[in-house]
Amino acid sequence: MASFYNQATLSYNGNLINSNVTAGEIVETLSVSKTAVTPTYSVGDKITYIVNIVNSGATPFTNLTLTDDLGAYSLGAVTVTPLTYKDGSLRYFINGELQTPPTVTASDPLSLTRINIPAHSNATIVYETDVNNRAPLAAGSEINNTVTIAGDSITTPVTDEEIVRVEGRPNLSIVKALTPTTVNENGIVTYTITVQNTGNTATSASDNLYITDTFNPALSNISVALNGAQLPASSYTYDEATGVFTTAAGVISVPAATYTQNPTTGVWTVTPGTTVLTVTGTI
């Protein structure tokens, strides 16, 4: 609700006399709310937003403009946008009925024009965004973006914001290598298993992390090291007859990734947390 004030002035024979001040209030009949379908994000995710615009008045609103800053934030002298509008994802409903979508006049920030809302009606605008490489990923990070509805028939633009928070979890991958790749019978080989974590959270005992492998042909007289340090035999099981190797749960942990942001472009670089397991034996 917006207030307004007005005062008249009477002038005669060089004299000025002010009237009393009148006061009034403009009852806003247009409101907006914005919701993300999912409350969290991680690198490479898609976030779908639903914007509801309600016209509770008896007069239609025409030619409105919607803008979404896509989570833009300042980084020194530059503005960084962590979300990218996905072209073609826009859907537009009036009272639940699918309509021809508004015109996308800009994508960064997102700008939609020619939005019309009949009296006593609601419009729903749905669109998808991609989490790009300028989105913060460290634990506790968030994307806060604001939607604004404006137009000639609106006294004060209406806004709403939505916050999505980075998901705190490990994000693991595993790669295996063999050295040497050509070996004589009864020769010695080393399997190197590298586990990387691009997530913002280190693994913990509750993750119940373990590695299993079946060496074919089976190895004999194996030695096992974790990050260069020899592991005792109690840290794993191995059957020379079948070649099945398994680490005990909780023996292996993987640190969280670290993140570095380019101060000019705003792009984040991910340095994975890494753990290396080596198994050496006679083939």
Sequence and secondary structure as in RCSB ss.txt:
>XXXX:A:sequence
MASFYNQATLSYNGNLINSNVTAGEIVETLSVSKTAVTPTYSVGDKITYIVNIVNSGATPFTNLTLTDDLGAYSL
GAVTVTPLTYKDGSLRYFINGELQTPPTVTASDPLSLTRINIPAHSNATIVYETDVNNRAPLAAGSEINNTVTIA
GDSITTPVTDEEIVRVEGRPNLSIVKALTPTTVNENGIVTYTITVQNTGNTATSASDNLYITDTFNPALSNISVA
LNGAQLPASSYTYDEATGVFTTAAGVISVPAATYTQNPTTGVWTVTPGTTVLTVTGTI
>XXXX:A:secstr
 EEEEEEEEEEETTEEEEEEEEEEEE   EEEEEEESSSEE TT EEEEEEEEEE SSS EEEEEEEE TT EEE
TTEEE  EEE TT  EEEETTEEE   EEEEETTEEEEEEEE TTEEEEEEEEEEE TTS  STT EEEEEEEEE
 TT SS EEEEEEEEE  S  EEEEEEEE SS  TT EEEEEEEEEE SSS   GGG    EEE SS  EEEEEE
ETTEE  GGGEEEETTTTEEEE TTS      EEEE TTT  EEEE EEEEEEEEEE 
